[in-house]
């Protein structure tokens, strides 16, 4: 599905001492979220190459939703 009326960006930080396998599993689980939350109409997961600011973000997870109810209900209650 494409489209959506609500766009959300989630900035995440994986601790530098996290095992590579754990980070890979984390990324795979984020990528699979669309299968479980049907109100997500689009998404993208990216690794941060260079973070700016107080937190060293490692990932950006962008999503679009069917609407506010799709974000506040199925997504936040997953």
mmCIF file of the N, C-alpha and C atoms, coordinates in Angstrom:
data_MODEL
# 
_entry.id   MODEL 
# 
loop_
_atom_site.group_PDB 
_atom_site.id 
_atom_site.type_symbol 
_atom_site.label_atom_id 
_atom_site.label_alt_id 
_atom_site.label_comp_id 
_atom_site.label_asym_id 
_atom_site.label_entity_id 
_atom_site.label_seq_id 
_atom_site.pdbx_PDB_ins_code 
_atom_site.Cartn_x 
_atom_site.Cartn_y 
_atom_site.Cartn_z 
_atom_site.occupancy 
_atom_site.B_iso_or_equiv 
_atom_site.pdbx_formal_charge 
_atom_site.auth_seq_id 
_atom_site.auth_comp_id 
_atom_site.auth_asym_id 
_atom_site.auth_atom_id 
_atom_site.pdbx_PDB_model_num 
ATOM 1   N N  . UNK A 1 1  ? 0.819  -1.211  0.000  1.00 0.00 ? 1  UNK A N  1 
ATOM 2   C CA . UNK A 1 1  ? 0.000  0.000   0.000  1.00 0.00 ? 1  UNK A CA 1 
ATOM 3   C C  . UNK A 1 1  ? 0.851  1.258   0.000  1.00 0.00 ? 1  UNK A C  1 
ATOM 4   N N  . UNK A 1 2  ? 0.333  2.297   -0.563 1.00 0.00 ? 2  UNK A N  1 
ATOM 5   C CA . UNK A 1 2  ? 1.035  3.570   -0.562 1.00 0.00 ? 2  UNK A CA 1 
ATOM 6   C C  . UNK A 1 2  ? 0.096  4.644   -0.045 1.00 0.00 ? 2  UNK A C  1 
ATOM 7   N N  . UNK A 1 3  ? 0.626  5.810   0.146  1.00 0.00 ? 3  UNK A N  1 
ATOM 8   C CA . UNK A 1 3  ? -0.174 6.921   0.636  1.00 0.00 ? 3  UNK A CA 1 
ATOM 9   C C  . UNK A 1 3  ? -0.192 6.962   2.144  1.00 0.00 ? 3  UNK A C  1 
ATOM 10  N N  . UNK A 1 4  ? -1.087 7.719   2.664  1.00 0.00 ? 4  UNK A N  1 
ATOM 11  C CA . UNK A 1 4  ? -1.178 7.886   4.103  1.00 0.00 ? 4  UNK A CA 1 
ATOM 12  C C  . UNK A 1 4  ? -1.214 9.356   4.418  1.00 0.00 ? 4  UNK A C  1 
ATOM 13  N N  . UNK A 1 5  ? -1.821 9.683   5.551  1.00 0.00 ? 5  UNK A N  1 
ATOM 14  C CA . UNK A 1 5  ? -1.971 11.092  5.899  1.00 0.00 ? 5  UNK A CA 1 
ATOM 15  C C  . UNK A 1 5  ? -1.129 11.516  7.086  1.00 0.00 ? 5  UNK A C  1 
ATOM 16  N N  . UNK A 1 6  ? -0.503 10.569  7.772  1.00 0.00 ? 6  UNK A N  1 
ATOM 17  C CA . UNK A 1 6  ? 0.332  10.894  8.939  1.00 0.00 ? 6  UNK A CA 1 
ATOM 18  C C  . UNK A 1 6  ? 1.734  10.355  8.705  1.00 0.00 ? 6  UNK A C  1 
ATOM 19  N N  . UNK A 1 7  ? 2.724  11.227  8.860  1.00 0.00 ? 7  UNK A N  1 
ATOM 20  C CA . UNK A 1 7  ? 4.131  10.857  8.697  1.00 0.00 ? 7  UNK A CA 1 
ATOM 21  C C  . UNK A 1 7  ? 4.785  10.932  10.072 1.00 0.00 ? 7  UNK A C  1 
ATOM 22  N N  . UNK A 1 8  ? 5.571  9.925   10.413 1.00 0.00 ? 8  UNK A N  1 
ATOM 23  C CA . UNK A 1 8  ? 6.245  9.886   11.712 1.00 0.00 ? 8  UNK A CA 1 
ATOM 24  C C  . UNK A 1 8  ? 7.691  9.474   11.504 1.00 0.00 ? 8  UNK A C  1 
ATOM 25  N N  . UNK A 1 9  ? 8.583  10.126  12.220 1.00 0.00 ? 9  UNK A N  1 
ATOM 26  C CA . UNK A 1 9  ? 10.001 9.770   12.198 1.00 0.00 ? 9  UNK A CA 1 
ATOM 27  C C  . UNK A 1 9  ? 10.425 9.401   13.611 1.00 0.00 ? 9  UNK A C  1 
ATOM 28  N N  . UNK A 1 10 ? 11.049 8.260   13.749 1.00 0.00 ? 10 UNK A N  1 
ATOM 29  C CA . UNK A 1 10 ? 11.538 7.783   15.031 1.00 0.00 ? 10 UNK A CA 1 
ATOM 30  C C  . UNK A 1 10 ? 13.058 7.697   14.957 1.00 0.00 ? 10 UNK A C  1 
ATOM 31  N N  . UNK A 1 11 ? 13.737 8.439   15.828 1.00 0.00 ? 11 UNK A N  1 
ATOM 32  C CA . UNK A 1 11 ? 15.198 8.397   15.903 1.00 0.00 ? 11 UNK A CA 1 
ATOM 33  C C  . UNK A 1 11 ? 15.584 7.422   17.006 1.00 0.00 ? 11 UNK A C  1 
ATOM 34  N N  . UNK A 1 12 ? 16.465 6.503   16.685 1.00 0.00 ? 12 UNK A N  1 
ATOM 35  C CA . UNK A 1 12 ? 16.848 5.442   17.618 1.00 0.00 ? 12 UNK A CA 1 
ATOM 36  C C  . UNK A 1 12 ? 18.355 5.393   17.785 1.00 0.00 ? 12 UNK A C  1 
ATOM 37  N N  . UNK A 1 13 ? 18.759 4.901   18.929 1.00 0.00 ? 13 UNK A N  1 
ATOM 38  C CA . UNK A 1 13 ? 20.188 4.757   19.199 1.00 0.00 ? 13 UNK A CA 1 
ATOM 39  C C  . UNK A 1 13 ? 20.448 3.360   19.736 1.00 0.00 ? 13 UNK A C  1 
ATOM 40  N N  . UNK A 1 14 ? 21.307 2.620   19.040 1.00 0.00 ? 14 UNK A N  1 
ATOM 41  C CA . UNK A 1 14 ? 21.760 1.320   19.502 1.00 0.00 ? 14 UNK A CA 1 
ATOM 42  C C  . UNK A 1 14 ? 23.104 1.545   20.176 1.00 0.00 ? 14 UNK A C  1 
ATOM 43  N N  . UNK A 1 15 ? 23.249 1.036   21.361 1.00 0.00 ? 15 UNK A N  1 
ATOM 44  C CA . UNK A 1 15 ? 24.491 1.190   22.119 1.00 0.00 ? 15 UNK A CA 1 
ATOM 45  C C  . UNK A 1 15 ? 25.668 0.632   21.319 1.00 0.00 ? 15 UNK A C  1 
ATOM 46  N N  . UNK A 1 16 ? 26.801 1.320   21.340 1.00 0.00 ? 16 UNK A N  1 
ATOM 47  C CA . UNK A 1 16 ? 27.960 0.872   20.554 1.00 0.00 ? 16 UNK A CA 1 
ATOM 48  C C  . UNK A 1 16 ? 28.461 -0.524  20.930 1.00 0.00 ? 16 UNK A C  1 
ATOM 49  N N  . UNK A 1 17 ? 28.192 -0.980  22.146 1.00 0.00 ? 17 UNK A N  1 
ATOM 50  C CA . UNK A 1 17 ? 28.675 -2.301  22.557 1.00 0.00 ? 17 UNK A CA 1 
ATOM 51  C C  . UNK A 1 17 ? 27.662 -3.421  22.293 1.00 0.00 ? 17 UNK A C  1 
ATOM 52  N N  . UNK A 1 18 ? 26.607 -3.119  21.544 1.00 0.00 ? 18 UNK A N  1 
ATOM 53  C CA . UNK A 1 18 ? 25.602 -4.118  21.206 1.00 0.00 ? 18 UNK A CA 1 
ATOM 54  C C  . UNK A 1 18 ? 26.168 -5.095  20.179 1.00 0.00 ? 18 UNK A C  1 
ATOM 55  N N  . UNK A 1 19 ? 25.921 -6.362  20.397 1.00 0.00 ? 19 UNK A N  1 
ATOM 56  C CA . UNK A 1 19 ? 26.402 -7.397  19.472 1.00 0.00 ? 19 UNK A CA 1 
ATOM 57  C C  . UNK A 1 19 ? 25.810 -7.182  18.075 1.00 0.00 ? 19 UNK A C  1 
ATOM 58  N N  . UNK A 1 20 ? 26.597 -7.439  17.056 1.00 0.00 ? 20 UNK A N  1 
ATOM 59  C CA . UNK A 1 20 ? 26.172 -7.281  15.667 1.00 0.00 ? 20 UNK A CA 1 
ATOM 60  C C  . UNK A 1 20 ? 24.902 -8.079  15.384 1.00 0.00 ? 20 UNK A C  1 
ATOM 61  N N  . UNK A 1 21 ? 24.822 -9.290  15.920 1.00 0.00 ? 21 UNK A N  1 
ATOM 62  C CA . UNK A 1 21 ? 23.650 -10.141 15.699 1.00 0.00 ? 21 UNK A CA 1 
ATOM 63  C C  . UNK A 1 21 ? 22.397 -9.524  16.317 1.00 0.00 ? 21 UNK A C  1 
ATOM 64  N N  . UNK A 1 22 ? 22.551 -8.899  17.468 1.00 0.00 ? 22 UNK A N  1 
ATOM 65  C CA . UNK A 1 22 ? 21.421 -8.260  18.141 1.00 0.00 ? 22 UNK A CA 1 
ATOM 66  C C  . UNK A 1 22 ? 20.926 -7.059  17.333 1.00 0.00 ? 22 UNK A C  1 
ATOM 67  N N  . UNK A 1 23 ? 21.857 -6.271  16.827 1.00 0.00 ? 23 UNK A N  1 
ATOM 68  C CA . UNK A 1 23 ? 21.481 -5.124  15.990 1.00 0.00 ? 23 UNK A CA 1 
ATOM 69  C C  . UNK A 1 23 ? 20.781 -5.600  14.724 1.00 0.00 ? 23 UNK A C  1 
ATOM 70  N N  . UNK A 1 24 ? 21.268 -6.654  14.117 1.00 0.00 ? 24 UNK A N  1 
ATOM 71  C CA . UNK A 1 24 ? 20.642 -7.198  12.910 1.00 0.00 ? 24 UNK A CA 1 
ATOM 72  C C  . UNK A 1 24 ? 19.225 -7.681  13.203 1.00 0.00 ? 24 UNK A C  1 
ATOM 73  N N  . UNK A 1 25 ? 19.027 -8.338  14.321 1.00 0.00 ? 25 UNK A N  1 
ATOM 74  C CA . UNK A 1 25 ? 17.692 -8.803  14.698 1.00 0.00 ? 25 UNK A CA 1 
ATOM 75  C C  . UNK A 1 25 ? 16.756 -7.619  14.935 1.00 0.00 ? 25 UNK A C  1 
ATOM 76  N N  . UNK A 1 26 ? 17.250 -6.586  15.612 1.00 0.00 ? 26 UNK A N  1 
ATOM 77  C CA . UNK A 1 26 ? 16.493 -5.358  15.855 1.00 0.00 ? 26 UNK A CA 1 
ATOM 78  C C  . UNK A 1 26 ? 16.038 -4.740  14.533 1.00 0.00 ? 26 UNK A C  1 
ATOM 79  N N  . UNK A 1 27 ? 16.952 -4.623  13.580 1.00 0.00 ? 27 UNK A N  1 
ATOM 80  C CA . UNK A 1 27 ? 16.625 -4.056  12.274 1.00 0.00 ? 27 UNK A CA 1 
ATOM 81  C C  . UNK A 1 27 ? 15.596 -4.921  11.538 1.00 0.00 ? 27 UNK A C  1 
ATOM 82  N N  . UNK A 1 28 ? 15.771 -6.235  11.589 1.00 0.00 ? 28 UNK A N  1 
ATOM 83  C CA . UNK A 1 28 ? 14.829 -7.140  10.931 1.00 0.00 ? 28 UNK A CA 1 
ATOM 84  C C  . UNK A 1 28 ? 13.427 -7.024  11.536 1.00 0.00 ? 28 UNK A C  1 
ATOM 85  N N  . UNK A 1 29 ? 13.357 -6.888  12.849 1.00 0.00 ? 29 UNK A N  1 
ATOM 86  C CA . UNK A 1 29 ? 12.054 -6.762  13.502 1.00 0.00 ? 29 UNK A CA 1 
ATOM 87  C C  . UNK A 1 29 ? 11.371 -5.449  13.138 1.00 0.00 ? 29 UNK A C  1 
ATOM 88  N N  . UNK A 1 30 ? 12.134 -4.367  13.048 1.00 0.00 ? 30 UNK A N  1 
ATOM 89  C CA . UNK A 1 30 ? 11.541 -3.100  12.606 1.00 0.00 ? 30 UNK A CA 1 
ATOM 90  C C  . UNK A 1 30 ? 11.030 -3.220  11.173 1.00 0.00 ? 30 UNK A C  1 
ATOM 91  N N  . UNK A 1 31 ? 11.816 -3.851  10.319 1.00 0.00 ? 31 UNK A N  1 
ATOM 92  C CA . UNK A 1 31 ? 11.414 -4.008  8.916  1.00 0.00 ? 31 UNK A CA 1 
ATOM 93  C C  . UNK A 1 31 ? 10.144 -4.849  8.781  1.00 0.00 ? 31 UNK A C  1 
ATOM 94  N N  . UNK A 1 32 ? 9.915  -5.762  9.688  1.00 0.00 ? 32 UNK A N  1 
ATOM 95  C CA . UNK A 1 32 ? 8.752  -6.647  9.587  1.00 0.00 ? 32 UNK A CA 1 
ATOM 96  C C  . UNK A 1 32 ? 7.494  -6.045  10.217 1.00 0.00 ? 32 UNK A C  1 
ATOM 97  N N  . UNK A 1 33 ? 7.596  -4.892  10.837 1.00 0.00 ? 33 UNK A N  1 
ATOM 98  C CA . UNK A 1 33 ? 6.466  -4.317  11.555 1.00 0.00 ? 33 UNK A CA 1 
ATOM 99  C C  . UNK A 1 33 ? 5.243  -4.130  10.669 1.00 0.00 ? 33 UNK A C  1 
ATOM 100 N N  . UNK A 1 34 ? 5.423  -3.826  9.413  1.00 0.00 ? 34 UNK A N  1 
ATOM 101 C CA . UNK A 1 34 ? 4.311  -3.611  8.490  1.00 0.00 ? 34 UNK A CA 1 
ATOM 102 C C  . UNK A 1 34 ? 3.399  -4.839  8.419  1.00 0.00 ? 34 UNK A C  1 
ATOM 103 N N  . UNK A 1 35 ? 3.963  -6.019  8.601  1.00 0.00 ? 35 UNK A N  1 
ATOM 104 C CA . UNK A 1 35 ? 3.148  -7.244  8.580  1.00 0.00 ? 35 UNK A CA 1 
ATOM 105 C C  . UNK A 1 35 ? 2.167  -7.294  9.739  1.00 0.00 ? 35 UNK A C  1 
ATOM 106 N N  . UNK A 1 36 ? 2.502  -6.643  10.835 1.00 0.00 ? 36 UNK A N  1 
ATOM 107 C CA . UNK A 1 36 ? 1.703  -6.730  12.054 1.00 0.00 ? 36 UNK A CA 1 
ATOM 108 C C  . UNK A 1 36 ? 0.834  -5.497  12.302 1.00 0.00 ? 36 UNK A C  1 
ATOM 109 N N  . UNK A 1 37 ? 1.249  -4.368  11.770 1.00 0.00 ? 37 UNK A N  1 
ATOM 110 C CA . UNK A 1 37 ? 0.500  -3.120  11.959 1.00 0.00 ? 37 UNK A CA 1 
ATOM 111 C C  . UNK A 1 37 ? 0.006  -2.698  10.574 1.00 0.00 ? 37 UNK A C  1 
ATOM 112 N N  . UNK A 1 38 ? -1.211 -3.064  10.255 1.00 0.00 ? 38 UNK A N  1 
ATOM 113 C CA . UNK A 1 38 ? -1.763 -2.854  8.911  1.00 0.00 ? 38 UNK A CA 1 
ATOM 114 C C  . UNK A 1 38 ? -2.014 -1.386  8.591  1.00 0.00 ? 38 UNK A C  1 
ATOM 115 N N  . UNK A 1 39 ? -1.978 -0.508  9.595  1.00 0.00 ? 39 UNK A N  1 
ATOM 116 C CA . UNK A 1 39 ? -2.209 0.917   9.337  1.00 0.00 ? 39 UNK A CA 1 
ATOM 117 C C  . UNK A 1 39 ? -0.957 1.629   8.844  1.00 0.00 ? 39 UNK A C  1 
ATOM 118 N N  . UNK A 1 40 ? 0.186  0.935   8.808  1.00 0.00 ? 40 UNK A N  1 
ATOM 119 C CA . UNK A 1 40 ? 1.399  1.505   8.210  1.00 0.00 ? 40 UNK A CA 1 
ATOM 120 C C  . UNK A 1 40 ? 1.265  1.361   6.702  1.00 0.00 ? 40 UNK A C  1 
ATOM 121 N N  . UNK A 1 41 ? 1.322  2.486   5.998  1.00 0.00 ? 41 UNK A N  1 
ATOM 122 C CA . UNK A 1 41 ? 1.184  2.445   4.539  1.00 0.00 ? 41 UNK A CA 1 
ATOM 123 C C  . UNK A 1 41 ? 2.522  2.545   3.825  1.00 0.00 ? 41 UNK A C  1 
ATOM 124 N N  . UNK A 1 42 ? 3.561  2.934   4.534  1.00 0.00 ? 42 UNK A N  1 
ATOM 125 C CA . UNK A 1 42 ? 4.899  3.018   3.970  1.00 0.00 ? 42 UNK A CA 1 
ATOM 126 C C  . UNK A 1 42 ? 5.908  3.177   5.081  1.00 0.00 ? 42 UNK A C  1 
ATOM 127 N N  . UNK A 1 43 ? 7.130  2.750   4.834  1.00 0.00 ? 43 UNK A N  1 
ATOM 128 C CA . UNK A 1 43 ? 8.169  2.873   5.863  1.00 0.00 ? 43 UNK A CA 1 
ATOM 129 C C  . UNK A 1 43 ? 9.544  2.816   5.212  1.00 0.00 ? 43 UNK A C  1 
ATOM 130 N N  . UNK A 1 44 ? 10.523 3.271   5.983  1.00 0.00 ? 44 UNK A N  1 
ATOM 131 C CA . UNK A 1 44 ? 11.928 3.178   5.577  1.00 0.00 ? 44 UNK A CA 1 
ATOM 132 C C  . UNK A 1 44 ? 12.773 3.155   6.843  1.00 0.00 ? 44 UNK A C  1 
ATOM 133 N N  . UNK A 1 45 ? 13.713 2.238   6.897  1.00 0.00 ? 45 UNK A N  1 
ATOM 134 C CA . UNK A 1 45 ? 14.674 2.162   7.990  1.00 0.00 ? 45 UNK A CA 1 
ATOM 135 C C  . UNK A 1 45 ? 16.046 2.475   7.424  1.00 0.00 ? 45 UNK A C  1 
ATOM 136 N N  . UNK A 1 46 ? 16.722 3.440   8.029  1.00 0.00 ? 46 UNK A N  1 
ATOM 137 C CA . UNK A 1 46 ? 18.048 3.845   7.555  1.00 0.00 ? 46 UNK A CA 1 
ATOM 138 C C  . UNK A 1 46 ? 19.032 3.878   8.707  1.00 0.00 ? 46 UNK A C  1 
ATOM 139 N N  . UNK A 1 47 ? 20.269 3.530   8.392  1.00 0.00 ? 47 UNK A N  1 
ATOM 140 C CA . UNK A 1 47 ? 21.354 3.703   9.364  1.00 0.00 ? 47 UNK A CA 1 
ATOM 141 C C  . UNK A 1 47 ? 21.911 5.113   9.211  1.00 0.00 ? 47 UNK A C  1 
ATOM 142 N N  . UNK A 1 48 ? 22.227 5.729   10.316 1.00 0.00 ? 48 UNK A N  1 
ATOM 143 C CA . UNK A 1 48 ? 22.770 7.086   10.314 1.00 0.00 ? 48 UNK A CA 1 
ATOM 144 C C  . UNK A 1 48 ? 24.271 7.011   10.069 1.00 0.00 ? 48 UNK A C  1 
ATOM 145 N N  . UNK A 1 49 ? 24.742 7.762   9.118  1.00 0.00 ? 49 UNK A N  1 
ATOM 146 C CA . UNK A 1 49 ? 26.178 7.793   8.830  1.00 0.00 ? 49 UNK A CA 1 
ATOM 147 C C  . UNK A 1 49 ? 26.899 8.771   9.734  1.00 0.00 ? 49 UNK A C  1 
ATOM 148 N N  . UNK A 1 50 ? 26.252 9.896   10.025 1.00 0.00 ? 50 UNK A N  1 
ATOM 149 C CA . UNK A 1 50 ? 26.868 10.901  10.889 1.00 0.00 ? 50 UNK A CA 1 
ATOM 150 C C  . UNK A 1 50 ? 25.765 11.633  11.643 1.00 0.00 ? 50 UNK A C  1 
ATOM 151 N N  . UNK A 1 51 ? 25.744 11.465  12.960 1.00 0.00 ? 51 UNK A N  1 
ATOM 152 C CA . UNK A 1 51 ? 24.735 12.123  13.792 1.00 0.00 ? 51 UNK A CA 1 
ATOM 153 C C  . UNK A 1 51 ? 25.248 13.488  14.237 1.00 0.00 ? 51 UNK A C  1 
ATOM 154 N N  . UNK A 1 52 ? 24.329 14.420  14.359 1.00 0.00 ? 52 UNK A N  1 
ATOM 155 C CA . UNK A 1 52 ? 24.641 15.767  14.822 1.00 0.00 ? 52 UNK A CA 1 
ATOM 156 C C  . UNK A 1 52 ? 23.767 16.050  16.032 1.00 0.00 ? 52 UNK A C  1 
ATOM 157 N N  . UNK A 1 53 ? 24.338 16.616  17.060 1.00 0.00 ? 53 UNK A N  1 
ATOM 158 C CA . UNK A 1 53 ? 23.551 16.940  18.239 1.00 0.00 ? 53 UNK A CA 1 
ATOM 159 C C  . UNK A 1 53 ? 24.008 16.173  19.464 1.00 0.00 ? 53 UNK A C  1 
ATOM 160 N N  . UNK A 1 54 ? 23.184 16.205  20.491 1.00 0.00 ? 54 UNK A N  1 
ATOM 161 C CA . UNK A 1 54 ? 23.547 15.626  21.780 1.00 0.00 ? 54 UNK A CA 1 
ATOM 162 C C  . UNK A 1 54 ? 23.502 14.102  21.793 1.00 0.00 ? 54 UNK A C  1 
ATOM 163 N N  . UNK A 1 55 ? 22.688 13.497  20.954 1.00 0.00 ? 55 UNK A N  1 
ATOM 164 C CA . UNK A 1 55 ? 22.568 12.038  20.926 1.00 0.00 ? 55 UNK A CA 1 
ATOM 165 C C  . UNK A 1 55 ? 23.160 11.480  19.642 1.00 0.00 ? 55 UNK A C  1 
ATOM 166 N N  . UNK A 1 56 ? 23.852 10.386  19.785 1.00 0.00 ? 56 UNK A N  1 
ATOM 167 C CA . UNK A 1 56 ? 24.467 9.732   18.624 1.00 0.00 ? 56 UNK A CA 1 
ATOM 168 C C  . UNK A 1 56 ? 23.477 8.729   18.036 1.00 0.00 ? 56 UNK A C  1 
ATOM 169 N N  . UNK A 1 57 ? 22.456 9.234   17.310 1.00 0.00 ? 57 UNK A N  1 
ATOM 170 C CA . UNK A 1 57 ? 21.454 8.367   16.699 1.00 0.00 ? 57 UNK A CA 1 
ATOM 171 C C  . UNK A 1 57 ? 22.126 7.391   15.754 1.00 0.00 ? 57 UNK A C  1 
ATOM 172 N N  . UNK A 1 58 ? 21.657 6.162   15.752 1.00 0.00 ? 58 UNK A N  1 
ATOM 173 C CA . UNK A 1 58 ? 22.211 5.157   14.848 1.00 0.00 ? 58 UNK A CA 1 
ATOM 174 C C  . UNK A 1 58 ? 21.228 4.760   13.752 1.00 0.00 ? 58 UNK A C  1 
ATOM 175 N N  . UNK A 1 59 ? 19.923 5.003   13.984 1.00 0.00 ? 59 UNK A N  1 
ATOM 176 C CA . UNK A 1 59 ? 18.894 4.579   13.034 1.00 0.00 ? 59 UNK A CA 1 
ATOM 177 C C  . UNK A 1 59 ? 17.795 5.641   12.939 1.00 0.00 ? 59 UNK A C  1 
ATOM 178 N N  . UNK A 1 60 ? 17.218 5.725   11.752 1.00 0.00 ? 60 UNK A N  1 
ATOM 179 C CA . UNK A 1 60 ? 16.034 6.551   11.522 1.00 0.00 ? 60 UNK A CA 1 
ATOM 180 C C  . UNK A 1 60 ? 14.969 5.625   10.942 1.00 0.00 ? 60 UNK A C  1 
ATOM 181 N N  . UNK A 1 61 ? 13.821 5.566   11.610 1.00 0.00 ? 61 UNK A N  1 
ATOM 182 C CA . UNK A 1 61 ? 12.710 4.735   11.161 1.00 0.00 ? 61 UNK A CA 1 
ATOM 183 C C  . UNK A 1 61 ? 11.553 5.657   10.810 1.00 0.00 ? 61 UNK A C  1 
ATOM 184 N N  . UNK A 1 62 ? 11.270 5.756   9.510  1.00 0.00 ? 62 UNK A N  1 
ATOM 185 C CA . UNK A 1 62 ? 10.207 6.630   9.022  1.00 0.00 ? 62 UNK A CA 1 
ATOM 186 C C  . UNK A 1 62 ? 8.991  5.774   8.670  1.00 0.00 ? 62 UNK A C  1 
ATOM 187 N N  . UNK A 1 63 ? 7.810  6.285   9.011  1.00 0.00 ? 63 UNK A N  1 
ATOM 188 C CA . UNK A 1 63 ? 6.591  5.572   8.676  1.00 0.00 ? 63 UNK A CA 1 
ATOM 189 C C  . UNK A 1 63 ? 5.523  6.560   8.227  1.00 0.00 ? 63 UNK A C  1 
ATOM 190 N N  . UNK A 1 64 ? 4.634  6.088   7.360  1.00 0.00 ? 64 UNK A N  1 
ATOM 191 C CA . UNK A 1 64 ? 3.401  6.807   7.070  1.00 0.00 ? 64 UNK A CA 1 
ATOM 192 C C  . UNK A 1 64 ? 2.254  5.894   7.495  1.00 0.00 ? 64 UNK A C  1 
ATOM 193 N N  . UNK A 1 65 ? 1.190  6.532   7.970  1.00 0.00 ? 65 UNK A N  1 
ATOM 194 C CA . UNK A 1 65 ? 0.034  5.808   8.504  1.00 0.00 ? 65 UNK A CA 1 
ATOM 195 C C  . UNK A 1 65 ? -1.234 6.237   7.787  1.00 0.00 ? 65 UNK A C  1 
ATOM 196 N N  . UNK A 1 66 ? -2.238 5.394   7.888  1.00 0.00 ? 66 UNK A N  1 
ATOM 197 C CA . UNK A 1 66 ? -3.526 5.674   7.275  1.00 0.00 ? 66 UNK A CA 1 
ATOM 198 C C  . UNK A 1 66 ? -4.144 6.956   7.818  1.00 0.00 ? 66 UNK A C  1 
ATOM 199 N N  . UNK A 1 67 ? -3.808 7.320   9.038  1.00 0.00 ? 67 UNK A N  1 
ATOM 200 C CA . UNK A 1 67 ? -4.333 8.520   9.677  1.00 0.00 ? 67 UNK A CA 1 
ATOM 201 C C  . UNK A 1 67 ? -3.913 8.539   11.134 1.00 0.00 ? 67 UNK A C  1 
ATOM 202 N N  . UNK A 1 68 ? -4.378 9.525   11.870 1.00 0.00 ? 68 UNK A N  1 
ATOM 203 C CA . UNK A 1 68 ? -4.020 9.652   13.286 1.00 0.00 ? 68 UNK A CA 1 
ATOM 204 C C  . UNK A 1 68 ? -4.475 8.422   14.064 1.00 0.00 ? 68 UNK A C  1 
ATOM 205 N N  . UNK A 1 69 ? -5.679 7.929   13.778 1.00 0.00 ? 69 UNK A N  1 
ATOM 206 C CA . UNK A 1 69 ? -6.165 6.740   14.481 1.00 0.00 ? 69 UNK A CA 1 
ATOM 207 C C  . UNK A 1 69 ? -5.277 5.525   14.221 1.00 0.00 ? 69 UNK A C  1 
ATOM 208 N N  . UNK A 1 70 ? -4.727 5.421   13.023 1.00 0.00 ? 70 UNK A N  1 
ATOM 209 C CA . UNK A 1 70 ? -3.832 4.319   12.702 1.00 0.00 ? 70 UNK A CA 1 
ATOM 210 C C  . UNK A 1 70 ? -2.525 4.383   13.460 1.00 0.00 ? 70 UNK A C  1 
ATOM 211 N N  . UNK A 1 71 ? -2.072 5.594   13.772 1.00 0.00 ? 71 UNK A N  1 
ATOM 212 C CA . UNK A 1 71 ? -0.859 5.777   14.568 1.00 0.00 ? 71 UNK A CA 1 
ATOM 213 C C  . UNK A 1 71 ? -1.150 5.573   16.055 1.00 0.00 ? 71 UNK A C  1 
ATOM 214 N N  . UNK A 1 72 ? -2.177 6.226   16.548 1.00 0.00 ? 72 UNK A N  1 
ATOM 215 C CA . UNK A 1 72 ? -2.469 6.214   17.974 1.00 0.00 ? 72 UNK A CA 1 
ATOM 216 C C  . UNK A 1 72 ? -3.051 4.891   18.453 1.00 0.00 ? 72 UNK A C  1 
ATOM 217 N N  . UNK A 1 73 ? -3.671 4.136   17.558 1.00 0.00 ? 73 UNK A N  1 
ATOM 218 C CA . UNK A 1 73 ? -4.271 2.867   17.932 1.00 0.00 ? 73 UNK A CA 1 
ATOM 219 C C  . UNK A 1 73 ? -3.355 1.699   17.682 1.00 0.00 ? 73 UNK A C  1 
ATOM 220 N N  . UNK A 1 74 ? -3.455 1.075   16.503 1.00 0.00 ? 74 UNK A N  1 
ATOM 221 C CA . UNK A 1 74 ? -2.708 -0.149  16.231 1.00 0.00 ? 74 UNK A CA 1 
ATOM 222 C C  . UNK A 1 74 ? -1.192 -0.032  16.411 1.00 0.00 ? 74 UNK A C  1 
ATOM 223 N N  . UNK A 1 75 ? -0.602 1.093   16.015 1.00 0.00 ? 75 UNK A N  1 
ATOM 224 C CA . UNK A 1 75 ? 0.853  1.219   16.120 1.00 0.00 ? 75 UNK A CA 1 
ATOM 225 C C  . UNK A 1 75 ? 1.306  1.389   17.570 1.00 0.00 ? 75 UNK A C  1 
ATOM 226 N N  . UNK A 1 76 ? 0.774  2.382   18.249 1.00 0.00 ? 76 UNK A N  1 
ATOM 227 C CA . UNK A 1 76 ? 1.238  2.655   19.612 1.00 0.00 ? 76 UNK A CA 1 
ATOM 228 C C  . UNK A 1 76 ? 0.801  1.587   20.601 1.00 0.00 ? 76 UNK A C  1 
ATOM 229 N N  . UNK A 1 77 ? -0.213 0.816   20.249 1.00 0.00 ? 77 UNK A N  1 
ATOM 230 C CA . UNK A 1 77 ? -0.695 -0.236  21.147 1.00 0.00 ? 77 UNK A CA 1 
ATOM 231 C C  . UNK A 1 77 ? -0.123 -1.605  20.799 1.00 0.00 ? 77 UNK A C  1 
ATOM 232 N N  . UNK A 1 78 ? 0.784  -1.676  19.799 1.00 0.00 ? 78 UNK A N  1 
ATOM 233 C CA . UNK A 1 78 ? 1.336  -2.972  19.413 1.00 0.00 ? 78 UNK A CA 1 
ATOM 234 C C  . UNK A 1 78 ? 2.140  -3.499  20.553 1.00 0.00 ? 78 UNK A C  1 
# 
